[in-house]
Amino acid sequence: MTAARAIAAAALLLAALPGAFAADTPPGATSCSGCHPANAGVESAVPRLAGRNAAEIVAQMKAFRSGERQATVMDKIAKGFSDAEIEAIAAWYAEQH
């Protein structure tokens, strides 16, 4: 699956879930749930983001964006976010439980 298809699939999934995220959710954060599980009980090779340390999320996103960390899709996704957007998304996920 190409990055564009993965993003489109995530967008369609999110459109089908109205009200799934609070109004204060930063732009871009909802797209993460297309791959990252929201529930703690879900087993996945893709890590859960809710409750993770914000600085850790920021570091990983920047590593994907720079190419320091190899990925199949995340490197392409991360390039679409500014530092401020990454920090806002990371802070929001750190507050989720």
N, C-alpha and C positions, 0 to 999 in steps of 0.2 A: 504494500500500500504506500503510495506516495505521500509526502507531507501534506500536500494540498488536499488529497482525499481524506487523510486523517483529520485534518482541521475541519473540513466540510462535514464529516461524520460527527465530530464532536459538536459542531454548531447545530446540526439537526437534532441531536440527542438533547441538547440544552433547550432548544425551542419547544421540545415536547414536554419539558418539565417546568412549566411556569410556576414562579414563586418558590423554586427550590433553593434560591439563594437570597439572602437579605439585601435590602436596597443599598446598604453601605458597602457592598462588595465592590472592590476596585475593578476597573475595566481589565479584562483579560483573565481574571481569576477563575471565572466559570468555565473557561475552555480547558482548564487542567483536569476537571472531573471526567473528561472524555476518556482518559487513560488511568489517572490516579484514583484509586478507590476512596470513596468518602467514608465508608464504614470500617471500623477497626477489625471486624471479624472476617473481612474479605481477604482471601489469600491471593496475592498477585506478585509477579516479578517487579512490577512498577510500585515504588514505595508510596505509602499514604502520606499526604502532606499536612493534614490537620494536626495541630499540636506540635509540629516540628519547630526547632529553633529557627528564627527568622534569619539570623546570620548564616546558618548552614544552607538554607534555601537560596539566599542571595549568592553565596559562594559557588554553589553548584550551577545555578543559572548562568553566572558569569563565566564559569569554566566551560559550559556547553557553548555559550555564545562565542567565546574566543577560539574554540576548537581544542582547548587543553584537555577537555573530557570528550571522548568519542561517543557518538550516539547514532541511532538510526533516524530519529525524528527530532529529538529535543534540541539539537544544535541548530536546526532550521527554525524551530519555534522560538528559541531564545533570542535569535537575531532580530525578531520583530518587536522586542521590548526595550525601552530605555532603562537606564539605571533607576530612575524614579519609579517607573512602573514595576520593575522587579522588586524594589524595596517595599512598595505598597502591597503587592501581592503576597510577598513573604511575611510581612507584618500581619496581614489579614489571616493567612493560614496558621500562623503561630498562635493566634487567638482562638482558633476553632478547636473543638474537642470531639 
